[in-house]
Amino acid sequence: MNLTMEIPDDVAQRLHEAGGDLPRRALEALVAEEYRQGHLTKPDLRRVLGFETSDQIDSFLRAHEVWIDYTLEDLERERAGLRRLGL
């Protein structure tokens, strides 16, 4: 899908000067917010943004201040798994 946005030329110019690739920045802002809202998954992010590794996705999320919900139950589940592995 192609998406077209109408932005006044002077505003677009200022935004471009502030950070370069405006279409990419708009795409990243959109998918970061949709991920935050629970509408996209990490595999979706990988496909949309063209990332190859989980590290790229995690770096992207940190850069956009999208924090992954990590509960005490998640920690306990991981600790139990590590204990089962003898670690």
Contacts in CASP RR format, 6 or more apart in sequence:
PFRMAT RR
TARGET T0000
AUTHOR 0000-0000-0000
METHOD contacts of the structure
MODEL  1
MNLTMEIPDDVAQRLHEAGGDLPRRALEALVAEEYRQGHLTKPDLRRVLG
FETSDQIDSFLRAHEVWIDYTLEDLERERAGLRRLGL
5 26 0 8 1.000
7 15 0 8 1.000
12 22 0 8 1.000
15 22 0 8 1.000
15 25 0 8 1.000
16 22 0 8 1.000
19 25 0 8 1.000
27 48 0 8 1.000
27 49 0 8 1.000
28 49 0 8 1.000
28 60 0 8 1.000
28 64 0 8 1.000
29 64 0 8 1.000
31 40 0 8 1.000
31 44 0 8 1.000
31 45 0 8 1.000
31 48 0 8 1.000
31 49 0 8 1.000
32 60 0 8 1.000
32 61 0 8 1.000
32 64 0 8 1.000
32 66 0 8 1.000
34 40 0 8 1.000
35 41 0 8 1.000
35 42 0 8 1.000
35 44 0 8 1.000
35 45 0 8 1.000
35 61 0 8 1.000
35 66 0 8 1.000
36 66 0 8 1.000
40 48 0 8 1.000
42 54 0 8 1.000
42 57 0 8 1.000
45 51 0 8 1.000
45 57 0 8 1.000
45 60 0 8 1.000
45 61 0 8 1.000
46 52 0 8 1.000
46 56 0 8 1.000
46 57 0 8 1.000
49 56 0 8 1.000
49 57 0 8 1.000
49 60 0 8 1.000
51 57 0 8 1.000
51 60 0 8 1.000
61 67 0 8 1.000
61 68 0 8 1.000
END
